[in-house]
Structures are given as structure tokens and as C-alpha cells.
Amino acid sequence: MTPKHVLFVYSASPTTHLRFFEGLRMALGFSVSHRPVTLLLLGEGVRVLMPLNPSVLGLPGEITEVIPLLRELGVKVCAESQALDSFFLDRPFPDFVLPVSGNEVSGLLSEAEIVLPFLRRLE
């Protein structure tokens, strides 16, 4: 049986809810047993690429380790171009991140066989 292409979508800030971190852990688990796995960061989700101080933010310290582990396991990290432009004004974004346009986001969503969204929850 061929593993299915899994796409994880994150649109909320990693600092607002523990759900973001749990979604990253889920992606890490899938990346061990499934190929290919892609992360898609939309809107404030790109903040996970910025330097974080987990203890100050009330987040688990491991959140800073997950993205490097995913990269080592061959997970493709895509980020919405517009969000990268908004949040990385004065600094370059990490070189492993693939910027994607709105049309490319639609393509990623349609090509994936499994889409697992970790979206901003409206309160």
C-alpha cells in the first residue's frame, strides 16, 4: 500500500494555543511513517519560523526543536508569500522555506490526499 501525501495546514499563531504545538507533534509522527508530508503555514502560522522564547510564552520548550526535526525527516515546509512578507520585514526568512502564492496554496490543497488543518479558532 502506497502512503498518501499528507498536508498539515497551520494558520494561527503558535503562541495563541497549545493546539499549534500538538499539530506539529502530529506532523512529526506522520513524517516517520508517511511520505510525503508537507507543512503549509498561512497567515500568523509563519510566526513559528521566527525565534521563540517558549518559557516566556507559556509554550513547551520542545516547540523550537520540532521544525529542525521535520526538516531532517524530509518534510517540505511551505509558507504563504504574503504572510512571509508581513512578518519578515526586517530579516530574511529561513532558506528551507518554500514561499507559495495563493494559487500554489490551492494546488497544494488539491494535490494532497489527506489534509489536516490546524486553523485559527474563532472565539
C-alpha positions in Angstrom: 0.0 0.0 0.0 1.4 3.4 -1.0 1.5 6.0 1.7 -0.7 9.0 1.0 0.6 12.6 0.6 -0.3 14.3 3.9 -0.6 18.1 4.1 -0.7 19.8 7.5 -2.1 23.4 7.4 -1.4 25.9 10.2 -2.9 29.4 10.2 -2.9 30.5 13.8 0.0 32.0 15.7 2.0 29.3 17.5 1.7 31.5 20.6 -2.0 31.5 21.0 -2.9 28.0 21.7 -1.2 24.7 22.5 -3.1 23.1 19.5 -0.4 24.5 17.2 2.3 22.6 19.1 0.2 19.5 19.2 -0.3 19.8 15.4 3.5 20.0 14.9 4.0 16.9 17.0 1.4 15.1 14.9 3.2 16.1 11.8 6.4 14.8 13.3 4.7 11.4 13.9 3.3 11.2 10.4 6.7 12.1 8.9 8.2 9.0 10.3 5.6 6.7 8.7 4.3 8.6 5.7 5.9 10.1 2.7 5.5 12.7 1.5 4.5 15.1 4.3 4.2 18.9 3.7 3.6 21.7 6.2 1.7 24.7 4.9 2.0 27.9 7.0 -0.6 30.5 6.4 -1.1 33.9 7.9 0.2 34.1 11.5 1.3 30.4 11.3 4.6 31.7 9.8 5.5 33.0 13.2 6.7 29.5 14.1 9.7 30.3 11.8 10.7 33.2 14.0 12.9 33.0 17.1 10.6 31.9 20.0 11.2 32.0 23.8 8.8 29.2 24.8 9.2 29.7 28.6 8.1 33.4 28.3 5.2 32.5 26.0 4.0 29.5 28.2 4.8 27.0 25.5 6.6 23.7 25.7 10.3 24.1 25.2 10.3 21.4 22.5 8.4 23.7 20.1 11.7 25.1 18.9 13.0 21.6 18.2 10.2 20.4 16.0 10.8 22.3 12.8 14.5 21.2 12.6 13.4 17.6 13.2 10.8 17.8 10.5 13.4 19.2 8.1 15.8 16.3 8.9 13.0 13.9 8.1 12.5 15.4 4.7 9.2 17.3 5.4 8.7 20.2 2.9 7.9 23.5 4.6 5.8 25.9 2.5 4.7 29.3 3.7 2.3 31.8 2.2 4.3 34.5 0.4 2.1 37.4 1.6 2.5 36.3 5.3 6.3 35.9 4.9 6.4 39.5 3.5 4.3 40.7 6.5 6.2 39.0 9.3 9.8 39.0 8.0 10.0 42.7 7.1 13.5 43.3 8.5 15.0 39.9 8.2 15.2 37.0 5.8 13.0 34.0 6.3 14.7 30.6 6.7 16.2 29.3 3.5 14.5 25.9 3.7 11.0 27.5 3.5 9.3 27.5 0.1 7.2 30.6 -0.4 3.9 29.9 -2.2 1.3 32.2 -3.8 -2.4 31.9 -3.3 -2.7 29.8 -6.5 0.0 27.5 -5.3 -1.8 27.1 -1.9 -4.8 26.0 -3.8 -2.7 23.5 -5.7 -1.2 22.1 -2.6 -4.6 21.6 -1.1 -6.0 19.9 -4.2 -2.9 17.6 -4.6 -2.8 16.3 -1.1 -4.7 13.1 -0.3 -5.0 13.9 3.4 -5.3 17.5 4.7 -5.1 18.0 8.4 -5.9 21.6 9.3 -4.8 23.4 12.5 -6.6 26.6 11.9 -7.3 29.7 14.0 -10.3 29.0 16.2 -12.8 31.8 16.3 -13.6 32.6 20.0 
